[in-house]
Amino acid sequence: ELDPEIIKKASHYPPGKKHPATKTFQALRIFINQELEELQTLLNDALTTLKPTGRLGIISFHSLEDRLVKQSFQKSTGASRTPPRELAFSQEQLQEIMRPTGKIIKPFPIKPKKQEILNNKRARSAKLRVLEKI
């Protein structure tokens, strides 16, 4: 059994609200459960499953998840797509590659209100992002 106090003693972080072992155990959980890989699989497959005007809402609870969701949603809008320079494309092919498949509903994530956090402390780090399929 892992003892959080061992991590606390070895940690170079100053004392704060969270126990220093929190991030260590979070990292272990993310790695063992392959959470980021599972999220990436979901993001890759989700838009193909949705019908046009269908919406995909994802709640993330830490920055690694949120970054994956944000980048995937931006890619769906065509904002971050660039075709490989070494390949020649016709105008039609280029338009198809650059064609957006989704639109972001709000430019910033929706965060919980103070009352929700008071009712549920775990909601404090939640961020909701919503994408609509075009």
C-alpha positions in Angstrom: 0.0 0.0 0.0 1.3 3.4 -0.9 1.7 5.9 2.0 0.9 9.5 1.0 3.2 10.7 3.8 6.2 9.3 2.0 5.4 11.5 -1.0 4.8 14.4 1.3 8.3 14.0 2.8 9.9 13.7 -0.6 8.0 16.6 -2.2 9.6 20.0 -2.8 6.2 21.7 -2.9 5.3 24.1 -0.1 2.4 23.2 2.1 -1.0 24.2 0.7 -4.6 23.3 0.4 -3.9 20.0 -1.4 -1.9 17.1 -0.1 1.3 16.8 -2.2 0.5 13.2 -3.0 -2.7 14.2 -4.8 -1.1 14.9 -8.1 1.1 11.8 -7.8 -1.9 9.5 -7.3 -3.8 11.4 -10.1 -1.0 10.7 -12.5 -0.9 7.0 -11.6 -4.7 6.7 -12.0 -4.5 8.5 -15.4 -1.7 6.2 -16.6 -3.1 2.9 -15.3 -6.6 3.6 -16.6 -5.3 5.0 -19.9 -7.7 7.9 -19.4 -6.1 10.2 -22.0 -6.0 7.5 -24.7 -9.6 6.6 -24.0 -10.6 10.3 -24.3 -8.7 10.7 -27.5 -10.5 7.6 -29.0 -13.9 9.1 -27.9 -13.0 12.4 -29.5 -11.9 10.8 -32.8 -15.1 8.7 -33.1 -17.7 11.1 -31.6 -18.3 13.3 -34.7 -18.8 10.4 -37.0 -21.6 9.1 -34.7 -23.4 12.4 -34.4 -26.1 13.4 -36.9 -25.9 17.0 -38.4 -26.8 19.6 -35.7 -26.1 16.9 -33.0 -24.2 18.2 -30.1 -21.3 16.7 -28.1 -20.7 17.9 -24.6 -17.6 16.9 -22.7 -16.8 17.7 -19.1 -13.1 17.7 -18.2 -11.7 17.8 -14.7 -8.0 18.6 -15.3 -5.9 20.5 -17.7 -4.6 17.5 -19.7 -8.2 16.4 -20.5 -9.3 20.0 -21.2 -6.4 20.5 -23.6 -7.3 17.4 -25.6 -10.9 18.4 -25.8 -10.1 22.0 -26.8 -7.6 20.9 -29.5 -10.0 18.3 -30.9 -12.9 20.8 -31.1 -10.7 23.4 -32.7 -9.5 20.8 -35.3 -13.2 20.0 -36.1 -13.8 23.7 -36.9 -11.0 23.6 -39.4 -9.1 26.3 -37.5 -6.0 24.2 -37.0 -6.0 22.1 -40.1 -3.2 22.4 -42.5 -2.6 20.0 -45.4 0.9 18.6 -45.8 3.1 21.0 -47.9 4.9 18.2 -49.8 1.7 16.9 -51.4 -0.1 18.6 -54.3 -3.9 19.0 -53.9 -6.5 20.1 -56.3 -8.7 23.0 -55.3 -11.6 20.6 -54.6 -9.4 18.3 -52.5 -8.1 21.3 -50.5 -11.7 22.5 -49.8 -12.7 19.0 -48.6 -9.6 18.8 -46.3 -10.3 22.3 -44.8 -14.1 21.9 -44.6 -15.2 22.3 -41.0 -17.1 19.3 -39.5 -18.2 21.1 -36.3 -18.7 24.5 -34.7 -17.9 25.4 -31.1 -21.0 26.6 -29.3 -19.2 28.8 -26.8 -15.6 30.1 -27.2 -14.8 29.4 -23.6 -15.6 26.5 -21.3 -18.6 26.7 -19.1 -17.6 26.5 -15.4 -19.7 25.7 -12.3 -21.2 28.6 -10.4 -20.3 29.2 -6.7 -23.5 27.6 -5.4 -22.8 24.4 -7.4 -19.3 24.3 -5.9 -20.7 24.8 -2.4 -23.1 21.9 -3.0 -20.4 19.7 -4.7 -16.7 20.5 -4.0 -15.6 18.1 -6.7 -17.3 20.4 -9.3 -14.7 23.1 -8.7 -12.4 22.0 -11.5 -15.1 20.9 -14.0 -15.2 22.6 -17.5 -17.9 21.9 -20.0 -17.1 22.3 -23.8 -19.8 21.8 -26.4 -19.4 21.2 -30.2 -22.2 21.0 -32.8 -21.8 18.9 -35.9 -22.2 20.7 -39.1 
